[in-house]
């Protein structure tokens, strides 16, 4: 169920602004990450690791994935035929 949609600034490549906005609305935020993410390659973790209101879920969708959305988006971003 979707109970809220928000627009956030991701110009720094993170969802930190979205987390900050959610913390203004909700008591806790669950930040879900795919199988290619962990606490060492997730910048949001570095900012919010000491905030017990942010709960991290790792390996969402499985950890033995052949593809991840991050890999797919990276490959798409590097395409030469992309139009802006």
Secondary structure, DSSP 8 states (H G I E B T S, - for coil): ----------TTSSSHHHHHHHHHH-S-EEEE--TT--TTS-HHHHHHTT-TTEEEE-STT-SS-S--HHHHHHHHHT-SS---
